[in-house]
Amino acid sequence: MDRKGTHVDETDRAIIEQLQTDGRIPYTKLGAAIGLSEAAARQRVQRLMDGGVIQIVAVTNPLLLGYRRMAMIGVRTQGPTEGIAAALEAFPDIEYLVVTAGSFDMMCEVVVPDDTTLLNLTNRIRAVTGVTNTETFIYLSLVKQTYEWGAH
């Protein structure tokens, strides 16, 4: 069961696996691949989307779209993380934000056009009340990017 209460069964997992291979698969082919009618496949996909279990999006390689810098920024904080996380969540140039355990309290994945923008973003993060310091890990090459977890 996902955190919103949507039950995910083996048929749902099969749907997810098919969509991870081809997010644009027609419902007729999706249904045939997993033994459902087109209507049943459509209803299940909609339920998974409504429940927040899946999103169907185009995944890109930002480096091939003209963005020249990808990085992970480790953030150390002082005090409760909820307000800091909310402030960082509002930054449009932070693509991925997680609260973590370990030497960093949060990790931010960012995609920016250049190093000047990365420096400006890092300075904005450091200016958030409660942030004590950051450490930036610049990506030199995007070797592997998959989103296949959860279906198996």
PEMO-V967075 format. One record per run of one state. SS is the DSSP state (h for helix, s for strand, l for the rest). FROM is the first residue (numbers start at 0). TO is the last residue. If there is no record, write none. Layout:
BEGIN
SS/FROM/TO
SS/FROM/TO
END
This chain:
BEGIN
l/0/8
h/9/20
l/21/25
h/26/33
l/34/36
h/37/49
l/50/60
h/61/64
l/65/67
s/68/76
l/77/80
h/81/88
l/89/92
s/93/98
l/99/104
s/105/111
l/112/113
h/114/125
l/126/129
s/130/137
l/138/151
END
